[in-house]
Structures are given as structure tokens and as C-alpha cells.
Amino acid sequence: MREGTPQDELEAVRQAYRAVVRGSAASRSAMADRVADAERRHREYRAWAERRIHDLERENDMLRGEVVGKEAELQSVLDTKTFRYTTGLRNAYGRVRSLFRR
């Protein structure tokens, strides 16, 4: 077998090197595309999560307002004379009911 000339060997090495560099560039480009896509999805998810957190905080504020209103309403019922004066009767009724539940 006849070996190539040094010029042929040099050209073969250059072609192999170009193929590796092109492959590396394509690989880097593909990786950069995947990273960019992952960053985009992360930004979208983060924006969605922040909107959801904001909505939930607003709902919590509304619920806290409702609880405060209900507590005030309950306290106004507990503060009535009728409720205060019937405490003994309600307690006796509760004891009688507990006797029949056994």
C-alpha cells in the first residue's frame, strides 16, 4: 500500500478538524437552543406562579374580611340580652340531651 504524501495527510487532518469543529459548533448551537427554550419556559412558569400567588393573596384578604365580619356578627348575637339571660336554660337543655344520647 502506498501512503499519501505529507500534503495529502495534512489535507486529511484539516478536513477532519473542520468536521469536528462544525460538529462542535452544531452541538453548541443545539445546546444553546435547548438552554434558551428552558429559560423561556422558566420565565413563563415564574410569571404564571407570580400571578397565581397574587390571586391567592387577594382571595385570602377577601376571606379574612369575611371572617372578621362573621366574628363581629357572632359577637353581636352573643352580646344580646336574650342570649345572656338564657345561658342557664341552654346549659340545662344540653345536659338533658346528653343524658338521652348515651
Secondary structure, 3 states (H helix, E strand, C coil): CCCCCHHHHHHHHHHHHHHHHHHHHHHHHHHHHHHHHHHHHHHHHHHHHHHHHHHHHHHHHHHHHHHHHHHHHHHHHHCCHHHHHCHHHHHHHHHHHHHHHC
